[in-house]
Amino acid sequence: MLILNSVLVMFGLSLILGAMIAIFSKVFEVKKDPILEEIVAALPAYNCGACGFPGCEQYAEAVFKKETPVNKCSPGGKEVSDKLSELLKKMENK
């Protein structure tokens, strides 16, 4: 009987804590700009560091903030550079 009570208490606590995590994840969700997400998607996602950043997401953030040029992604080449330029123009027209 003691084991059954313990299991039921732990199950109830896990349900309550799971519900709290789900609610808090929606309440405190950090919204990202859709243009930034498009910039990340345009990169090849090699995370090679050839651009001087540790990964593609950090490079995308720097491009989004206009802290670095769009042509630093050597694996992506001219195609990625053109796509990033197009996205930045789209952002300026917003």
N, C-alpha and C positions, 0 to 999 in steps of 0.2 A: 504494500500500500504506500509506503514511503517513497519507493522508487517511482511509482505511477504519479504521485503528486509532484515529485521533482521534475519529471518529464513534462507534465502538463504546465507547470510554472515556466519552465525554460521555453516551451513551445509558445506560450502566451507572450513572454518577453520578446522572443524573436519576431513574432508577428507585429507587435507594437513598434519595436525598433526598426523593422523593415519598412513599415508604413511611414515612420518619421523620416527615414532616409529618402524615401520616394518624394515626400512632400517638400523637404528641404532642398532636394536637387532641383525641383521646379521653381521654388521661390527664389533661390540664390543663383539661378542659372546666369552665366555670363554670355551675353549676346555678342557675336562677332559680325563685323561688316560683311555683307555678301560679296563685295568686290574683293576683299582680302581672301575669302574662301576660293574665289575664282582664280586669283593669282596663285594660290597654293596648288590648285588643281592643274594649272597650266604648266607648272614646273615638272621636270621628269621624275622627281622623288627618289633620286639616287642617294641623297644625303652625303655626297662625296666631299664637300668642303672646298671644291675648286673655286667657288665664288668668294671665299674668305669667311664664310659663316659656317657654324657647325652643322647646319641642316637646311633643307629647303624651306621649312616653315620660318626660320629666323631670317633667311634671305627675303622671303616674301613679305614679312613684316617691315623690313628695312626698305624694300621697294615701295610698299604701300605708304610709308611715312616719307618717301622721297629722300631717304638718307643715302641711297646708293643707286648707281645707274642700272638700267634694265639689261645691259649686255654682259653681265658678269657670269652668267650661267654658261660655261663652256660646253658641257654635255648637251644642253638644249639647243645651242647655236642660234642662228638668226631666226629660226621659226619661233622659238620661245621668246626671244627678244621682241619680235614684232607683236606677238600676242600680249606680252606685258605692256608694251606701249599702247596698244589698243585698249586694254583694260584701264590704264591710267587716264587716257583721254575720256573714257566712259565715266570714270569717277569725277573728273573735272566738270563734265557736262551735267552732272547730277544736281 
